[in-house]
Amino acid sequence: MSASPQNGLIHLPSKHSVDETMQRLEALLQERGVTVFARIDHSGEAAKVGLTMRPTKLLIFGSPKGGTPLMQAAPSIAIDLPLKALFWEDGDGKVWLTYNDPAYLQHRHNVPVELLPNIAGVSGLFTRTVE
């Protein structure tokens, strides 16, 4: 895995645990007034039904101010908004932050290139999160 886009996904290795990586991103989002819509604990839900799963959590977040113009220009992007960040641990115990490549989303939904910054700006936050 690497930070290179792969099937529209970018995988960043994290120096922190799944929980800490997620908390770091949440703090950065909060500083910028970005709304966290949901936190999904896949591994926690698996445990509730007696199944084991390496730590895996999903954060769903966004800003109506940034997302609405995208959906107005390309309504199909609503399937990929709000934005998502996946925090997961691989079989070797390495933690990753995975997200949709903004350029992939722009191409997938034919979003006007001038609106790409509305979703691409978060990439810098992801990089800061995993450091």
C-alpha positions, -999 to +999 in steps of 0.1 A: +000+000+000+011+035-006-001+071-009-005+066-047-041+064-058-053+028-063-087+022-078-097+057-067-084+052-032-055+068-014-039+048+014-018+067+039+002+048+066-003+062+101+021+064+129-008+061+154-034+036+164-068+034+146-085+053+175-058+080+178-056+085+140-094+090+139-093+114+169-065+134+153-086+139+121-117+148+141-097+175+160-084+190+127-119+190+113-134+206+144-108+234+142-120+242+107-157+240+116-163+209+095-193+187+106-188+151+116-220+134+106-212+099+118-187+076+133-190+039+124-171+013+144-171-017+121-149-039+143-170-029+174-202-039+157-186-072+146-177-079+182-213-073+193-224-103+172-195-125+182-172-119+152-136-107+153-122-081+131-091-060+132-097-024+143-117-007+115-136+026+118-152+050+094-157+088+098-182+106+077-178+143+075-183+174+054-194+209+049-227+219+032-210+251+020-184+230+001-205+200-009-237+218-021-220+235-051-206+201-061-240+184-059-256+213-078-231+209-106-230+171-106-259+156-087-244+120-088-216+130-065-241+129-037-235+091-036-199+099-025-207+128-002-203+135+026-166+126+025-154+096+043-121+085+060-115+049+068-091+040+096-080+004+096-053-020+108-038-046+084-027-081+092+007-069+102-006-044+127+000-014+105-026+013+106-039+031+075-061+060+066-079+054+033-100+079+014-114+086-020-089+104-043-105+138-050-094+137-086-111+103-090-143+117-076-140+147-100-136+124-130-162+099-118-189+125-115-176+150-142-174+177-116-162+210-131-125+213-123-129+247-107-150+230-079-123+204-072-108+225-043-141+220-025-131+183-018-093+183-025-085+206+004-090+178+029-060+159+015-036+181+035-055+173+067-052+136+060-015+139+057-012+159+089-034+133+107-011+104+100+022+122+109 
